[in-house]
Amino acid sequence: MKFKIGYISPCVSNNEKILAEAQLEMGEKNNFLDSDEMCQVLQTSDVFKDVKCSAKLGIAKIEHDGKTIILNRRGRISVREAKDKNDAVKTIKFLVDFLVKMGLLK
């Protein structure tokens, strides 16, 4: 699964950390993820301990390894509090690989 980094900027809350946004690349689909399935998998996962998810809104907030990850059903991923660009990209790749492994992305 490919993704494209949209932008990287300093975090508002801590200018020594960065914020990065990425978009999954999967053709013309409006919704990459089924919201109900996304929430169920994330909330029952042993990988992510602190997950808040709204199937109705199609958005998940994940606290992982000192970073906040926001994922929406349209394939947008935001990573806050990353140490640097490499840390942000590794975090996004980790999440995408998890979603593929769990069968949420093909």
VMD Tcl script that builds the backbone (N, CA, C; Angstrom):
set m [mol new atoms 318]
animate dup $m
set s [atomselect $m all]
$s set {name element resname resid chain x y z} {
  {N N MET 1 A 0.846 -1.175 0.000}
  {CA C MET 1 A 0.000 0.000 0.000}
  {C C MET 1 A 0.889 1.235 0.000}
  {N N LYS 2 A 0.643 2.106 -0.939}
  {CA C LYS 2 A 1.423 3.333 -1.044}
  {C C LYS 2 A 0.721 4.476 -0.339}
  {N N PHE 3 A 1.529 5.420 0.124}
  {CA C PHE 3 A 0.996 6.650 0.696}
  {C C PHE 3 A 1.901 7.799 0.280}
  {N N LYS 4 A 1.339 8.973 0.304}
  {CA C LYS 4 A 2.075 10.166 -0.095}
  {C C LYS 4 A 2.049 11.157 1.058}
  {N N ILE 5 A 3.240 11.613 1.469}
  {CA C ILE 5 A 3.319 12.621 2.524}
  {C C ILE 5 A 2.852 13.947 1.933}
  {N N GLY 6 A 1.837 14.531 2.551}
  {CA C GLY 6 A 1.298 15.799 2.074}
  {C C GLY 6 A 2.097 16.984 2.560}
  {N N TYR 7 A 2.357 17.018 3.856}
  {CA C TYR 7 A 3.206 18.080 4.394}
  {C C TYR 7 A 3.759 17.699 5.745}
  {N N ILE 8 A 4.829 18.399 6.100}
  {CA C ILE 8 A 5.473 18.237 7.395}
  {C C ILE 8 A 5.706 19.628 7.951}
  {N N SER 9 A 5.368 19.806 9.234}
  {CA C SER 9 A 5.562 21.109 9.865}
  {C C SER 9 A 5.842 20.902 11.354}
  {N N PRO 10 A 6.375 21.936 12.012}
  {CA C PRO 10 A 6.581 21.813 13.459}
  {C C PRO 10 A 5.234 21.664 14.175}
  {N N CYS 11 A 5.220 20.896 15.262}
  {CA C CYS 11 A 4.011 20.756 16.067}
  {C C CYS 11 A 3.713 22.079 16.761}
  {N N VAL 12 A 2.453 22.388 16.881}
  {CA C VAL 12 A 2.035 23.607 17.565}
  {C C VAL 12 A 2.366 23.515 19.052}
  {N N SER 13 A 2.154 22.349 19.638}
  {CA C SER 13 A 2.352 22.179 21.075}
  {C C SER 13 A 3.820 22.025 21.479}
  {N N ASN 14 A 4.671 21.610 20.543}
  {CA C ASN 14 A 6.085 21.393 20.842}
  {C C ASN 14 A 6.879 21.575 19.552}
  {N N ASN 15 A 7.517 22.731 19.399}
  {CA C ASN 15 A 8.186 23.018 18.130}
  {C C ASN 15 A 9.460 22.206 17.909}
  {N N GLU 16 A 9.846 21.367 18.875}
  {CA C GLU 16 A 10.964 20.455 18.676}
  {C C GLU 16 A 10.514 19.134 18.046}
  {N N LYS 17 A 9.219 18.943 17.929}
  {CA C LYS 17 A 8.632 17.757 17.309}
  {C C LYS 17 A 7.938 18.181 16.010}
  {N N ILE 18 A 7.543 17.206 15.208}
  {CA C ILE 18 A 6.897 17.557 13.943}
  {C C ILE 18 A 5.525 16.908 13.803}
  {N N LEU 19 A 4.756 17.486 12.911}
  {CA C LEU 19 A 3.460 16.972 12.485}
  {C C LEU 19 A 3.609 16.584 11.023}
  {N N ALA 20 A 3.129 15.411 10.671}
  {CA C ALA 20 A 3.179 14.969 9.273}
  {C C ALA 20 A 1.813 14.439 8.875}
  {N N GLU 21 A 1.407 14.757 7.657}
  {CA C GLU 21 A 0.153 14.231 7.123}
  {C C GLU 21 A 0.441 13.461 5.850}
  {N N ALA 22 A -0.282 12.347 5.717}
  {CA C ALA 22 A -0.121 11.497 4.540}
  {C C ALA 22 A -1.497 11.092 4.034}
  {N N GLN 23 A -1.539 10.702 2.767}
  {CA C GLN 23 A -2.768 10.218 2.144}
  {C C GLN 23 A -2.468 8.886 1.488}
  {N N LEU 24 A -3.299 7.883 1.805}
  {CA C LEU 24 A -3.168 6.597 1.124}
  {C C LEU 24 A -3.506 6.779 -0.343}
  {N N GLU 25 A -2.830 6.043 -1.196}
  {CA C GLU 25 A -3.066 6.133 -2.630}
  {C C GLU 25 A -3.728 4.850 -3.108}
  {N N MET 26 A -5.029 4.961 -3.402}
  {CA C MET 26 A -5.797 3.791 -3.844}
  {C C MET 26 A -6.841 4.177 -4.874}
  {N N GLY 27 A -6.459 4.793 -5.926}
  {CA C GLY 27 A -7.412 5.110 -6.976}
  {C C GLY 27 A -8.406 6.187 -6.579}
  {N N GLU 28 A -9.647 6.020 -7.014}
  {CA C GLU 28 A -10.674 7.048 -6.863}
  {C C GLU 28 A -11.677 6.781 -5.747}
  {N N LYS 29 A -11.404 5.830 -4.870}
  {CA C LYS 29 A -12.365 5.493 -3.822}
  {C C LYS 29 A -12.545 6.664 -2.853}
  {N N ASN 30 A -13.796 6.899 -2.452}
  {CA C ASN 30 A -14.067 7.932 -1.452}
  {C C ASN 30 A -13.737 7.458 -0.049}
  {N N ASN 31 A -14.021 6.211 0.240}
  {CA C ASN 31 A -13.745 5.646 1.551}
  {C C ASN 31 A -12.839 4.430 1.399}
  {N N PHE 32 A -11.653 4.514 1.968}
  {CA C PHE 32 A -10.706 3.411 1.903}
  {C C PHE 32 A -11.060 2.335 2.918}
  {N N LEU 33 A -11.593 2.765 4.062}
  {CA C LEU 33 A -11.807 1.855 5.176}
  {C C LEU 33 A -13.274 1.803 5.564}
  {N N ASP 34 A -13.744 0.620 5.930}
  {CA C ASP 34 A -15.068 0.481 6.511}
  {C C ASP 34 A -14.956 0.956 7.959}
  {N N SER 35 A -15.722 1.982 8.327}
  {CA C SER 35 A -15.594 2.612 9.644}
  {C C SER 35 A -15.848 1.653 10.795}
  {N N ASP 36 A -16.878 0.830 10.693}
  {CA C ASP 36 A -17.187 -0.114 11.765}
  {C C ASP 36 A -16.054 -1.109 11.962}
  {N N GLU 37 A -15.567 -1.651 10.856}
  {CA C GLU 37 A -14.487 -2.636 10.917}
  {C C GLU 37 A -13.193 -1.991 11.432}
  {N N MET 38 A -12.907 -0.774 10.973}
  {CA C MET 38 A -11.718 -0.050 11.410}
  {C C MET 38 A -11.730 0.119 12.929}
  {N N CYS 39 A -12.852 0.569 13.466}
  {CA C CYS 39 A -12.945 0.796 14.910}
  {C C CYS 39 A -12.839 -0.510 15.686}
  {N N GLN 40 A -13.509 -1.537 15.207}
  {CA C GLN 40 A -13.469 -2.822 15.910}
  {C C GLN 40 A -12.045 -3.373 15.968}
  {N N VAL 41 A -11.355 -3.355 14.847}
  {CA C VAL 41 A -9.994 -3.897 14.794}
  {C C VAL 41 A -9.045 -3.077 15.664}
  {N N LEU 42 A -9.109 -1.762 15.564}
  {CA C LEU 42 A -8.200 -0.922 16.343}
  {C C LEU 42 A -8.458 -1.031 17.841}
  {N N GLN 43 A -9.719 -1.048 18.226}
  {CA C GLN 43 A -10.051 -1.060 19.652}
  {C C GLN 43 A -9.799 -2.415 20.315}
  {N N THR 44 A -9.733 -3.474 19.543}
  {CA C THR 44 A -9.482 -4.794 20.118}
  {C C THR 44 A -8.044 -5.266 19.899}
  {N N SER 45 A -7.237 -4.438 19.289}
  {CA C SER 45 A -5.860 -4.793 18.979}
  {C C SER 45 A -4.979 -4.796 20.228}
  {N N ASP 46 A -4.036 -5.729 20.256}
  {CA C ASP 46 A -3.009 -5.727 21.287}
  {C C ASP 46 A -1.860 -4.785 20.930}
  {N N VAL 47 A -1.825 -4.331 19.684}
  {CA C VAL 47 A -0.747 -3.466 19.205}
  {C C VAL 47 A -0.927 -2.046 19.715}
  {N N PHE 48 A -2.153 -1.544 19.667}
  {CA C PHE 48 A -2.444 -0.174 20.083}
  {C C PHE 48 A -3.259 -0.208 21.370}
  {N N LYS 49 A -2.752 0.417 22.419}
  {CA C LYS 49 A -3.392 0.350 23.730}
  {C C LYS 49 A -4.411 1.460 23.958}
  {N N ASP 50 A -4.156 2.651 23.441}
  {CA C ASP 50 A -5.031 3.799 23.702}
  {C C ASP 50 A -5.661 4.259 22.386}
  {N N VAL 51 A -6.878 3.765 22.119}
  {CA C VAL 51 A -7.574 4.063 20.863}
  {C C VAL 51 A -8.947 4.649 21.177}
  {N N LYS 52 A -9.239 5.760 20.529}
  {CA C LYS 52 A -10.591 6.313 20.552}
  {C C LYS 52 A -11.059 6.317 19.111}
  {N N CYS 53 A -12.249 5.793 18.879}
  {CA C CYS 53 A -12.696 5.637 17.505}
  {C C CYS 53 A -14.194 5.897 17.399}
  {N N SER 54 A -14.595 6.604 16.360}
  {CA C SER 54 A -16.003 6.837 16.080}
  {C C SER 54 A -16.323 6.297 14.692}
  {N N ALA 55 A -17.076 5.201 14.654}
  {CA C ALA 55 A -17.483 4.642 13.365}
  {C C ALA 55 A -18.401 5.617 12.641}
  {N N LYS 56 A -19.223 6.318 13.387}
  {CA C LYS 56 A -20.153 7.279 12.782}
  {C C LYS 56 A -19.410 8.398 12.052}
  {N N LEU 57 A -18.331 8.893 12.670}
  {CA C LEU 57 A -17.540 9.957 12.045}
  {C C LEU 57 A -16.452 9.413 11.122}
  {N N GLY 58 A -16.128 8.125 11.279}
  {CA C GLY 58 A -15.101 7.516 10.437}
  {C C GLY 58 A -13.702 7.981 10.776}
  {N N ILE 59 A -13.440 8.163 12.071}
  {CA C ILE 59 A -12.137 8.670 12.484}
  {C C ILE 59 A -11.656 7.947 13.739}
  {N N ALA 60 A -10.344 7.726 13.797}
  {CA C ALA 60 A -9.730 7.081 14.952}
  {C C ALA 60 A -8.556 7.924 15.438}
  {N N LYS 61 A -8.415 7.992 16.758}
  {CA C LYS 61 A -7.275 8.655 17.392}
  {C C LYS 61 A -6.526 7.590 18.172}
  {N N ILE 62 A -5.255 7.433 17.852}
  {CA C ILE 62 A -4.429 6.372 18.420}
  {C C ILE 62 A -3.213 7.010 19.085}
  {N N GLU 63 A -2.973 6.656 20.336}
  {CA C GLU 63 A -1.744 7.060 21.016}
  {C C GLU 63 A -0.792 5.879 20.907}
  {N N HIS 64 A 0.371 6.123 20.309}
  {CA C HIS 64 A 1.317 5.022 20.099}
  {C C HIS 64 A 2.746 5.534 20.155}
  {N N ASP 65 A 3.531 4.957 21.039}
  {CA C ASP 65 A 4.959 5.248 21.112}
  {C C ASP 65 A 5.236 6.746 21.263}
  {N N GLY 66 A 4.444 7.417 22.088}
  {CA C GLY 66 A 4.641 8.844 22.340}
  {C C GLY 66 A 4.099 9.762 21.266}
  {N N LYS 67 A 3.418 9.194 20.291}
  {CA C LYS 67 A 2.861 9.995 19.200}
  {C C LYS 67 A 1.347 9.833 19.148}
  {N N THR 68 A 0.683 10.831 18.606}
  {CA C THR 68 A -0.753 10.758 18.360}
  {C C THR 68 A -0.958 10.558 16.867}
  {N N ILE 69 A -1.716 9.525 16.531}
  {CA C ILE 69 A -2.005 9.218 15.127}
  {C C ILE 69 A -3.508 9.389 14.914}
  {N N ILE 70 A -3.870 10.159 13.900}
  {CA C ILE 70 A -5.271 10.326 13.514}
  {C C ILE 70 A -5.446 9.636 12.161}
  {N N LEU 71 A -6.429 8.754 12.092}
  {CA C LEU 71 A -6.714 8.016 10.858}
  {C C LEU 71 A -8.175 8.217 10.516}
  {N N ASN 72 A -8.459 8.570 9.250}
  {CA C ASN 72 A -9.871 8.642 8.867}
  {C C ASN 72 A -10.166 7.657 7.746}
  {N N ARG 73 A -11.448 7.384 7.553}
  {CA C ARG 73 A -11.870 6.351 6.597}
  {C C ARG 73 A -11.509 6.690 5.157}
  {N N ARG 74 A -11.200 7.935 4.895}
  {CA C ARG 74 A -10.827 8.343 3.535}
  {C C ARG 74 A -9.335 8.181 3.256}
  {N N GLY 75 A -8.614 7.630 4.241}
  {CA C GLY 75 A -7.204 7.330 4.006}
  {C C GLY 75 A -6.230 8.415 4.398}
  {N N ARG 76 A -6.686 9.420 5.114}
  {CA C ARG 76 A -5.769 10.456 5.585}
  {C C ARG 76 A -5.211 10.029 6.935}
  {N N ILE 77 A -3.895 10.158 7.076}
  {CA C ILE 77 A -3.195 9.801 8.308}
  {C C ILE 77 A -2.397 11.011 8.763}
  {N N SER 78 A -2.565 11.369 10.024}
  {CA C SER 78 A -1.824 12.474 10.619}
  {C C SER 78 A -1.039 11.941 11.805}
  {N N VAL 79 A 0.243 12.279 11.871}
  {CA C VAL 79 A 1.097 11.876 12.984}
  {C C VAL 79 A 1.586 13.141 13.672}
  {N N ARG 80 A 1.309 13.237 14.969}
  {CA C ARG 80 A 1.738 14.390 15.772}
  {C C ARG 80 A 2.795 13.936 16.773}
  {N N GLU 81 A 3.699 14.849 17.100}
  {CA C GLU 81 A 4.743 14.615 18.100}
  {C C GLU 81 A 5.829 13.643 17.634}
  {N N ALA 82 A 6.024 13.527 16.318}
  {CA C ALA 82 A 7.120 12.704 15.805}
  {C C ALA 82 A 8.443 13.436 16.019}
  {N N LYS 83 A 9.525 12.665 16.207}
  {CA C LYS 83 A 10.840 13.272 16.446}
  {C C LYS 83 A 11.366 13.998 15.208}
  {N N ASP 84 A 11.134 13.386 14.046}
  {CA C ASP 84 A 11.616 13.947 12.788}
  {C C ASP 84 A 10.844 13.292 11.646}
  {N N LYS 85 A 11.194 13.672 10.414}
  {CA C LYS 85 A 10.483 13.134 9.250}
  {C C LYS 85 A 10.589 11.610 9.196}
  {N N ASN 86 A 11.767 11.067 9.455}
  {CA C ASN 86 A 11.970 9.621 9.416}
  {C C ASN 86 A 11.066 8.918 10.428}
  {N N ASP 87 A 10.960 9.467 11.632}
  {CA C ASP 87 A 10.100 8.896 12.670}
  {C C ASP 87 A 8.637 8.922 12.222}
  {N N ALA 88 A 8.219 10.020 11.604}
  {CA C ALA 88 A 6.835 10.134 11.121}
  {C C ALA 88 A 6.551 9.118 10.026}
  {N N VAL 89 A 7.454 8.982 9.075}
  {CA C VAL 89 A 7.272 8.035 7.967}
  {C C VAL 89 A 7.248 6.601 8.499}
  {N N LYS 90 A 8.131 6.263 9.440}
  {CA C LYS 90 A 8.141 4.928 10.029}
  {C C LYS 90 A 6.829 4.641 10.760}
  {N N THR 91 A 6.293 5.645 11.433}
  {CA C THR 91 A 5.024 5.471 12.155}
  {C C THR 91 A 3.877 5.247 11.179}
  {N N ILE 92 A 3.834 6.019 10.107}
  {CA C ILE 92 A 2.792 5.852 9.094}
  {C C ILE 92 A 2.905 4.471 8.456}
  {N N LYS 93 A 4.116 4.073 8.104}
  {CA C LYS 93 A 4.325 2.750 7.505}
  {C C LYS 93 A 3.900 1.640 8.472}
  {N N PHE 94 A 4.214 1.788 9.747}
  {CA C PHE 94 A 3.817 0.803 10.750}
  {C C PHE 94 A 2.297 0.656 10.791}
  {N N LEU 95 A 1.581 1.786 10.784}
  {CA C LEU 95 A 0.117 1.750 10.806}
  {C C LEU 95 A -0.433 1.121 9.526}
  {N N VAL 96 A 0.084 1.522 8.390}
  {CA C VAL 96 A -0.392 0.985 7.109}
  {C C VAL 96 A -0.140 -0.516 7.048}
  {N N ASP 97 A 1.037 -0.958 7.447}
  {CA C ASP 97 A 1.344 -2.396 7.447}
  {C C ASP 97 A 0.384 -3.152 8.374}
  {N N PHE 98 A 0.064 -2.571 9.531}
  {CA C PHE 98 A -0.889 -3.180 10.455}
  {C C PHE 98 A -2.262 -3.309 9.798}
  {N N LEU 99 A -2.726 -2.246 9.138}
  {CA C LEU 99 A -4.028 -2.260 8.490}
  {C C LEU 99 A -4.089 -3.307 7.373}
  {N N VAL 100 A -3.008 -3.447 6.635}
  {CA C VAL 100 A -2.929 -4.475 5.586}
  {C C VAL 100 A -2.973 -5.862 6.225}
  {N N LYS 101 A -2.164 -6.077 7.254}
  {CA C LYS 101 A -2.111 -7.378 7.930}
  {C C LYS 101 A -3.476 -7.777 8.480}
  {N N MET 102 A -4.239 -6.800 8.981}
  {CA C MET 102 A -5.550 -7.080 9.564}
  {C C MET 102 A -6.648 -7.185 8.500}
  {N N GLY 103 A -6.291 -7.001 7.219}
  {CA C GLY 103 A -7.236 -7.148 6.137}
  {C C GLY 103 A -8.119 -5.930 5.879}
  {N N LEU 104 A -7.755 -4.799 6.489}
  {CA C LEU 104 A -8.548 -3.582 6.282}
  {C C LEU 104 A -8.154 -2.868 4.991}
  {N N LEU 105 A -6.920 -3.057 4.557}
  {CA C LEU 105 A -6.440 -2.506 3.282}
  {C C LEU 105 A -5.908 -3.641 2.449}
  {N N LYS 106 A -6.072 -3.526 1.164}
  {CA C LYS 106 A -5.584 -4.567 0.259}
  {C C LYS 106 A -4.375 -4.054 -0.502}
}
mol reanalyze $m
mol bondsrecalc $m
mol representation Tube
mol addrep $m
